[in-house]
């Protein structure tokens, strides 16, 4: 039982870390593309790139944890 719990925790942590990295990278790239666009909007100038990156990282964290829990739930019900 302890081993299954450790494996689940490892799955959730690894998926969450991956989500944080991907979410932060995507948000940072989107901020840079917004500023390099031929027509820069006022929304693009107002937003803080660091805050946008943190929002992307938190979204990635939740998405990664949710995906890991969903995968674990599906595997549990297949057994």
Secondary structure in CASP SS format (residue, H / E / C, confidence):
PFRMAT SS
TARGET T0000
AUTHOR 0000-0000-0000
METHOD secondary structure of the structure
MODEL  1
X C 1.00
X H 1.00
X H 1.00
X H 1.00
X H 1.00
X H 1.00
X H 1.00
X H 1.00
X H 1.00
X H 1.00
X H 1.00
X H 1.00
X H 1.00
X H 1.00
X H 1.00
X H 1.00
X H 1.00
X H 1.00
X H 1.00
X H 1.00
X H 1.00
X H 1.00
X H 1.00
X H 1.00
X H 1.00
X H 1.00
X H 1.00
X H 1.00
X H 1.00
X H 1.00
X H 1.00
X H 1.00
X H 1.00
X H 1.00
X H 1.00
X H 1.00
X C 1.00
X C 1.00
X C 1.00
X C 1.00
X C 1.00
X H 1.00
X H 1.00
X H 1.00
X H 1.00
X H 1.00
X C 1.00
X C 1.00
X H 1.00
X H 1.00
X H 1.00
X H 1.00
X H 1.00
X H 1.00
X H 1.00
X H 1.00
X H 1.00
X H 1.00
X H 1.00
X H 1.00
X H 1.00
X H 1.00
X H 1.00
X H 1.00
X H 1.00
X H 1.00
X H 1.00
X H 1.00
X H 1.00
X H 1.00
X H 1.00
X H 1.00
X H 1.00
X H 1.00
X H 1.00
X H 1.00
X H 1.00
X H 1.00
X C 1.00
END
